[in-house]
């Protein structure tokens, strides 16, 4: 049997899964469900394997998205895939969801920015340069409001794609009137591209590819989580009250 990769991305509201051989995705699904990913992920994995006519022992390696995205969803996907990799004694790799969106546009030359909704009037974004065949990441993933983001992009020859475009279409149309803005359906990662992604050095942030996961697997933290922000506010309030009472 050929080498099989089980891939999962849980960084957004939709849950993405695929089983791939060396050439293509054998089964690929995207689930938009109201329940948390924790209630559906393992059942979805079983369904994908059943549709492909294989069982978990046939999996050669696993790949999971490490961000950017919702912290709770990322933790569920990464913890589940890490546990499965340990149970199967198979290697686990991580990938960026932005890379799998940007790879849709490698055929054209020029500057590309992938924007996904980060809420709080912000977007997660990564910028790339394509020569028509190869894709290079120019910046590590960052988070900004639309205006601050645009100030960091080239003024011409830009293609912007992702859910951030769909959410902030009016702002980006005004700020970048000459850019090519692609929202829906260019908002979701294509797990099929994992077939052709090389394994890259964990220390090189500009290489697009898969990275071997270490024992201390952590999501990509672009900004503090809501829990961390709320804790900081609570501690600041306590400190302020102590000063007032003192």
C-alpha positions, 0 to 999 in steps of 0.5 A: 500500500502507498504512503498515506497522510492523515491531515487535519486543520481545526483553526477555523469554525469549519473542520477540515480533514483529508487522507492523501497518498503521494499524489492526491487527496483520496478523501477530503471533507470540510464540516461546518457544524454548530458543535465544538470540534472536540465532539466531531473530530474523531468521528470524522477521522473514522469516516474519512478512513472508512470512505478510503477503505483503510484503517488507522494502521495504514496511516504513514504520517499525520499532519495538523494545522498549528494556526493561526486561528481560534485557540480552542479549535487549534488545541483540540486538533493538535492534541487529538492528532498528537495522541493519535500519532503517539498511539500509532507510533507515526511522525506528526508534522505541522503546517500553517493554514495560510500556506495552504491558501497561498499555494492556490495562487503559486501559478501567478507571479507577484506579491500575495497576502493571506488574511483570515478573520481574527475578530476584534476588528483585526486579521491574521495575515502572512505575506508571500512572493511567488515567481510562478512556480515557487512560493516564499513566505516574506513575513511571519504571521502577524495580527493587525487592523486593516489600516495597519496591515495595508501600511505594511504591504507593497502599494501595487501588484497585490493579491489578497485572499482569505476570510479577512477579505470577506469580513472587511471587504469595504475597508480593503476596497477603500484602502487598496483600490487597485489590489485583487481582493478574493474572499469566498470561495478563497477562504479555506485551506486546501489540504491536497497541497500537503502532498507536494509540501517539503519537510522544512527546517523548523528554524526557518520561518520563511520556508513553506512546508511541513515541520516535524512536531516536537514533544512540546507541541504548541499552537502558533500564538500570534496574540494572547488568547481571550483567557490571557487578556481577561486574566491580565485585566483582572490582575491589573484591576486587583493591583489598582484596587490594592493601591487605592486601598493602600 
